[in-house]
């Protein structure tokens, strides 16, 4: 709504990584070391966003990750994961994020049940996040569902980014959620459909809020509730492939402020659709 004539924004991003793996009997071990270097530059020589300025934001991360997959019995699979990363701003460390996790899956031809426990620590905050799931398959029909807890720590752009009309917020807190989902699917050799529903209670959810001047800044919504339904369909006719999804989401602001309570959260559309058509010779 406010066209700018000479504002420019550019990003340089580099992601070096080194990965290796080995297999010992029924156990597969994988390790990865990686880094991210990201430079954002905003040029505003005419001062259309305020005072004339050239702003450069340098962020980065270095980390390691290890994963062990093993099958101690034909009906049991166990996965363990550990990772740690160091986030940097202008070359200086700003936080360390560590993760631990283990998941066990018991399965037969018709039923698979999983139990997982993940741990997340950043700074002085730590969380234990359980999740359980179940999948039942009978011929072309399948049903799956799960319930658990989740945490998302803000990324470096949400904390420190500066794109002129999008500005970070270093005071952001991690968003936390408790939710579940359930779906039913019918799949054949060339076509399939799936219907799903989900519900999540979210605390300190991170949303981008825009003010009257058009400046967007992320903020924590102390309480929110998301209810939704999704439908997906696919068709593979050999030379013609079709895929479609449709999602309806009621993302309700539940904070104790009458000016916002009951509103749809910004940045989450109530309806979203996607379609892909492919022709193959």
Residue, then its C-alpha position, 0 to 999 in steps of 0.5 A: x500500500x506504500x510503493x517504494x522507488x529505491x529501497x533494496x533488500x538482498x540476502x547471501x546465504x551459505x550452508x556448508x555441511x559434512x555428513x557420514x554414516x555407518x551400518x553395524x548389524x541392524x544399527x545405522x549411525x549417522x553424523x552431521x556437522x554443519x554451519x550457516x552464514x547469512x548476511x542481510x543487506x537493506x539499502x535505503x539511500x533516499x530515506x523512504x523508510x525513515x532516515x537514509x540508511x544502509x543496514x547489514x545484519x550478519x547471523x549464523x549457526x554452527x552445529x552437530x547432529x547424531x542419529x542412531x536407528x536400530x531394530x532390536x526385533x523384527x517388530x520394533x524400531x528405535x531411533x535416538x537423536x542428539x544435536x546442539x547448535x550455537x547461534x551467532x549475531x555479528x560473529x558473537x554467540x547469542x544462544x545455544x540450542x540443544x536437543x535430545x530425543x528417542x522414539x520407539x515404534x512397535x509394528x505389525x502388518x496392520x498396526x503401528x504404535x509409536x511413543x516419543x520423548x524429546x528434550x529441548x534446552x535453550x539458555x535457561x529454558x528447558x522442556x520435555x516433549x512427549x508424543x504418541x501416535x497410532x496407525x491402523x491399516x486394513x486393505x486400502x483403508x488407513x487411519x492414523x492419529x497422534x497427540x503430543x506437545x511441541x516447542x518452537x524457538x524463534x529463528x534469528x530473522x524473527x529475533x534480529x532481522x531488519x528488512x525495513x518493513x519487517x523488523x525483529x524482536x529480540x524479546x520473543x519467547x518460545x512458542x509452546x503447544x499441545x495438540x492432536x490430529x486424526x486422519x482417515x485415508x483411502x488409497x488405491x493403485x492410481x488414486x487416493x483421498x485423505x481427510x484429517x482434522x487437527x486441534x492445538x492449544x498454543x501459548x506464546x504463539x509467534x505472529x507477525x503484527x503490522x501497525x498503521x505505518x505498515x511496519x511488521x514486528x513479531x510478537x507473542x500471543x499469550x494464548x491461542x487455539x487452532x482448529x482445522x480440517x484438511x482434505x487431500x486427493x491424488x490421481x495418477x493416470x500414467x501420462x496425467x498426474x493430479x494432486x490437490x489439498x485444501x485446508x480450513x483453519x480457525x486460528x483464534x486469538x484467546x488472549x485476555x484483551x477484548x480488543x483482540x480476543x476472538x480474532x483470527x491470528x494474523x498470517x494464518x489464512x482461514x482457507x488455503x488450497x494447493x493444486x499440481x497438474x503434471x503431464x508425462x510423455 
